[in-house]
Amino acid sequence: MKYRTIGTGPHSRRVSVLALGAMMFGSTTDERTAFALLDRYAEAGGTFVDTSDNYAFWTDGGQGGQSEELLGRWRRSRGVGGEMVFATKLGARPLAPGTDYVDNPEGLSAKVIRESSERSRERLGLERLDLLYAHIDDHTVPQRETVEGFAALVAEGAVGLLGVSNQAVWRVERARALAAAAGLPGYEVLQYQHSYLRPRSDVPERLFPDGGLGHAGAELSGYLRAEPALTLVAYSPLLKGAYARPGRLPHDYDHPGTPARLAVLHEVARETGATPGQVVLAWQLGHELPILPLAGVSSLDQLEENLAAVDLELSTQQRARLDAAH
């Protein structure tokens, strides 16, 4: 395994470069399988596990919490301590069973931030959350209230690092500027969807109708270049298995750039003896931007494939060809 430091200052953490997504643990991925995956990930040196307080509300029409609860049981059963970094999110938990985060989210008020983080700590069995994200934006609450709500948890020692996901870049910058002006901790880790293939830019965001940004596009890339202390955690790097099963590719990837990039991707996969998915992860890991792929798995075979990508080294020429395809 290889490692990278996220965050700055006293709360920075050294984490494995491959993060493990636990979205479906405790729901569609049963406990026995999830425990086996977590055991193998830890054995391989993995130290960065990602979840959310609303995972997986859509499986049973509830409000989520299954993933955090399972991770808490695994931690206790294995005696896991501070060597493992757990990241969770708040803001997108449905306020009532049978609803979802689009029409009835918990939001980012100071009250929600405090109460939701307390519930997450209890489910995970942690005195402090290593990394806490604002999962989606909340335009109904003044950003200053949200910034101060998160900062208060850091000051109290209940949270280490702060992160943000799926928000428009200008909103992220505004929140960070508010924090900096007040001498408060701000967002240091950004979590967005990022992969080798690029979606069409003219298709409206399906999941974030408020103007939020799920995909890490050119604007976010430029922001990361301007703010080198930030880290991008890239969710869905393998597009939910679409590189292995092209029929799964979402409709917004249906454009002339996709076949061109897939052709080069498969060429490099043949040259390296790796799978296309492994090449995608290696491309992210060696990127000029600080990218940590966050990959969810449901089987040990998938996990082993992803772990092997950490040691895959692409040549300068291969990387240039991958970057140039369009």
TAKA-V104733 format. One record per residue. N is the residue number from 1. RES is the residue in one letter. OMEGA is omega in degrees with one decimal (NA if undefined). D_LAST is the distance of its C-alpha to the last C-alpha in whole Angstrom. Layout:
n & res & omega & d_last
N & RES & OMEGA & D_LAST
N & RES & OMEGA & D_LAST
//
This chain:
n & res & omega & d_last
1 & M & 175.0 & 32
2 & K & -172.5 & 30
3 & Y & 179.4 & 31
4 & R & 178.6 & 30
5 & T & 175.2 & 32
6 & I & 179.4 & 31
7 & G & 179.3 & 33
8 & T & 175.6 & 35
9 & G & -172.7 & 39
10 & P & -177.6 & 42
11 & H & 179.1 & 40
12 & S & -179.1 & 37
13 & R & 174.1 & 36
14 & R & -174.8 & 35
15 & V & 174.9 & 33
16 & S & -175.4 & 31
17 & V & 176.4 & 27
18 & L & 178.4 & 27
19 & A & -179.9 & 28
20 & L & 178.3 & 30
21 & G & -176.9 & 29
22 & A & -174.7 & 33
23 & M & -172.5 & 32
24 & M & 179.6 & 33
25 & F & -179.9 & 36
26 & G & 177.3 & 39
27 & S & -179.2 & 38
28 & T & 171.4 & 36
29 & T & -172.7 & 36
30 & D & -173.1 & 40
31 & E & -178.9 & 42
32 & R & 179.2 & 43
33 & T & -179.6 & 39
34 & A & 178.8 & 38
35 & F & 179.0 & 41
36 & A & 178.4 & 40
37 & L & 179.1 & 36
38 & L & 178.3 & 37
39 & D & -178.6 & 40
40 & R & 178.1 & 37
41 & Y & 179.3 & 35
42 & A & 178.9 & 37
43 & E & -179.7 & 39
44 & A & 179.3 & 35
45 & G & 178.2 & 36
46 & G & -175.7 & 34
47 & T & -170.5 & 35
48 & F & -176.0 & 33
49 & V & -174.5 & 33
50 & D & 177.5 & 32
51 & T & 177.3 & 33
52 & S & -179.5 & 34
53 & D & -179.6 & 38
54 & N & 178.1 & 36
55 & Y & -0.9 & 35
56 & A & -173.5 & 36
57 & F & -174.1 & 37
58 & W & -177.3 & 36
59 & T & -177.3 & 37
60 & D & -179.4 & 41
61 & G & -179.1 & 41
62 & G & -178.2 & 42
63 & Q & 179.8 & 41
64 & G & -179.6 & 39
65 & G & -176.6 & 41
66 & Q & -177.5 & 40
67 & S & 178.9 & 38
68 & E & -179.8 & 40
69 & E & 178.9 & 43
70 & L & 179.2 & 42
71 & L & 176.5 & 40
72 & G & 178.0 & 44
73 & R & 179.0 & 46
74 & W & 179.1 & 44
75 & R & -177.3 & 44
76 & R & -177.1 & 48
77 & S & -178.1 & 48
78 & R & -179.3 & 47
79 & G & -177.7 & 48
80 & V & 179.9 & 45
81 & G & -174.1 & 45
82 & G & 178.8 & 43
83 & E & 179.9 & 41
84 & M & 179.8 & 39
85 & V & 178.9 & 37
86 & F & 176.5 & 36
87 & A & 174.7 & 34
88 & T & -174.0 & 35
89 & K & 173.8 & 34
90 & L & 178.9 & 36
91 & G & -176.5 & 36
92 & A & 177.2 & 35
93 & R & 177.4 & 38
94 & P & -178.9 & 39
95 & L & -179.7 & 43
96 & A & 175.9 & 44
97 & P & 178.7 & 44
98 & G & 175.9 & 42
99 & T & 176.1 & 40
100 & D & -173.0 & 36
101 & Y & 179.6 & 35
102 & V & -176.2 & 33
103 & D & -176.1 & 37
104 & N & -177.2 & 39
105 & P & 177.8 & 38
106 & E & 175.5 & 40
107 & G & -171.7 & 38
108 & L & 173.9 & 38
109 & S & 178.8 & 42
110 & A & 179.3 & 44
111 & K & 179.9 & 46
112 & V & -179.0 & 43
113 & I & -179.9 & 42
114 & R & -174.8 & 45
115 & E & -179.4 & 46
116 & S & 178.6 & 43
117 & S & 177.5 & 42
118 & E & 178.6 & 46
119 & R & 179.1 & 45
120 & S & 178.8 & 42
121 & R & 179.9 & 44
122 & E & -179.2 & 47
123 & R & -179.1 & 45
124 & L & -178.1 & 43
125 & G & -176.8 & 46
126 & L & 172.9 & 45
127 & E & -179.8 & 47
128 & R & 174.4 & 44
129 & L & -177.0 & 41
130 & D & -178.0 & 38
131 & L & -179.2 & 35
132 & L & -178.9 & 36
133 & Y & 159.7 & 33
134 & A & -168.1 & 33
135 & H & 176.3 & 31
136 & I & -177.9 & 30
137 & D & 176.3 & 32
138 & D & -177.6 & 35
139 & H & -179.8 & 36
140 & T & -177.7 & 39
141 & V & 176.0 & 40
142 & P & -178.1 & 40
143 & Q & 178.7 & 38
144 & R & 178.1 & 41
145 & E & 178.7 & 42
146 & T & 179.4 & 39
147 & V & -178.5 & 39
148 & E & 178.4 & 43
149 & G & 177.2 & 43
150 & F & -177.8 & 40
151 & A & 179.6 & 42
152 & A & 179.3 & 45
153 & L & 177.2 & 44
154 & V & -179.2 & 43
155 & A & -179.2 & 46
156 & E & -178.8 & 48
157 & G & -179.9 & 47
158 & A & -178.8 & 45
159 & V & 176.0 & 42
160 & G & -179.2 & 40
161 & L & 177.4 & 36
162 & L & 179.1 & 35
163 & G & -179.0 & 31
164 & V & -177.7 & 29
165 & S & 168.5 & 27
166 & N & 177.5 & 25
167 & Q & 175.2 & 26
168 & A & -174.3 & 25
169 & V & -178.7 & 24
170 & W & 177.8 & 27
171 & R & 176.6 & 30
172 & V & -179.5 & 29
173 & E & 179.6 & 30
174 & R & 179.1 & 33
175 & A & 179.4 & 34
176 & R & 177.9 & 34
177 & A & 176.8 & 35
178 & L & 179.7 & 38
179 & A & -178.3 & 39
180 & A & -178.6 & 38
181 & A & -179.0 & 41
182 & A & -178.4 & 43
183 & G & -177.8 & 43
184 & L & 175.0 & 42
185 & P & 179.8 & 39
186 & G & 179.8 & 36
187 & Y & 177.9 & 32
188 & E & 179.8 & 31
189 & V & -179.3 & 29
190 & L & 178.5 & 26
191 & Q & -179.1 & 25
192 & Y & 174.9 & 22
193 & Q & -177.8 & 19
194 & H & 178.4 & 16
195 & S & 179.4 & 14
196 & Y & 175.5 & 11
197 & L & -177.3 & 10
198 & R & 177.1 & 9
199 & P & 173.8 & 12
200 & R & -179.2 & 12
201 & S & -177.6 & 14
202 & D & 177.6 & 17
203 & V & -178.3 & 18
204 & P & 176.5 & 21
205 & E & -176.4 & 22
206 & R & -170.3 & 24
207 & L & -172.7 & 26
208 & F & -175.0 & 27
209 & P & -179.2 & 28
210 & D & -177.9 & 30
211 & G & 176.8 & 26
212 & G & -174.5 & 26
213 & L & 179.5 & 22
214 & G & -175.2 & 21
215 & H & 178.0 & 18
216 & A & -179.0 & 17
217 & G & -174.8 & 15
218 & A & -178.2 & 14
219 & E & 178.9 & 18
220 & L & 177.0 & 19
221 & S & 177.6 & 17
222 & G & 178.7 & 19
223 & Y & 178.4 & 22
224 & L & 177.2 & 22
225 & R & -179.3 & 22
226 & A & -177.4 & 25
227 & E & -172.6 & 27
228 & P & 179.1 & 26
229 & A & -180.0 & 29
230 & L & 176.9 & 27
231 & T & 174.5 & 26
232 & L & 170.1 & 23
233 & V & -170.5 & 24
234 & A & 178.6 & 21
235 & Y & -175.5 & 22
236 & S & -179.1 & 21
237 & P & -179.1 & 18
238 & L & 174.7 & 19
239 & L & 176.0 & 18
240 & K & 175.7 & 22
241 & G & -174.7 & 21
242 & A & 179.0 & 18
243 & Y & 176.5 & 17
244 & A & -179.0 & 20
245 & R & -173.6 & 21
246 & P & 179.2 & 18
247 & G & 179.6 & 21
248 & R & -175.8 & 21
249 & L & -179.7 & 17
250 & P & -173.8 & 18
251 & H & -178.2 & 18
252 & D & 172.0 & 15
253 & Y & -179.5 & 12
254 & D & 178.7 & 13
255 & H & -173.7 & 10
256 & P & -179.9 & 8
257 & G & -176.2 & 5
258 & T & 177.8 & 7
259 & P & -179.3 & 9
260 & A & -179.3 & 6
261 & R & 177.7 & 6
262 & L & -179.6 & 10
263 & A & 179.6 & 10
264 & V & 179.1 & 10
265 & L & -179.5 & 12
266 & H & 174.3 & 14
267 & E & -179.1 & 15
268 & V & 177.4 & 15
269 & A & 178.2 & 18
270 & R & -179.1 & 20
271 & E & -176.0 & 20
272 & T & -175.6 & 21
273 & G & -179.4 & 23
274 & A & 174.3 & 22
275 & T & 175.8 & 21
276 & P & 178.8 & 17
277 & G & 178.0 & 19
278 & Q & 177.6 & 20
279 & V & 178.0 & 17
280 & V & -179.2 & 16
281 & L & 178.6 & 19
282 & A & 177.2 & 19
283 & W & 177.4 & 16
284 & Q & -175.6 & 17
285 & L & 179.2 & 21
286 & G & -175.9 & 20
287 & H & 176.7 & 17
288 & E & 177.4 & 18
289 & L & 179.6 & 19
290 & P & -175.8 & 22
291 & I & 172.8 & 21
292 & L & 178.7 & 23
293 & P & 177.8 & 22
294 & L & -173.3 & 24
295 & A & 173.6 & 25
296 & G & 179.5 & 27
297 & V & 176.9 & 29
298 & S & 178.6 & 32
299 & S & 178.6 & 33
300 & L & 178.3 & 34
301 & D & 177.8 & 31
302 & Q & 179.8 & 28
303 & L & 179.9 & 30
304 & E & 178.0 & 30
305 & E & -180.0 & 27
306 & N & 179.7 & 25
307 & L & -179.5 & 28
308 & A & -179.6 & 27
309 & A & -178.7 & 24
310 & V & -177.9 & 25
311 & D & 179.0 & 27
312 & L & -179.5 & 23
313 & E & 175.8 & 22
314 & L & 178.1 & 19
315 & S & 177.8 & 19
316 & T & -179.4 & 18
317 & Q & 178.4 & 16
318 & Q & 179.5 & 15
319 & R & 178.9 & 14
320 & A & 177.9 & 12
321 & R & 178.0 & 10
322 & L & -178.3 & 9
323 & D & -173.2 & 8
324 & A & -176.1 & 6
325 & A & 179.3 & 4
326 & H & NA & 0
//
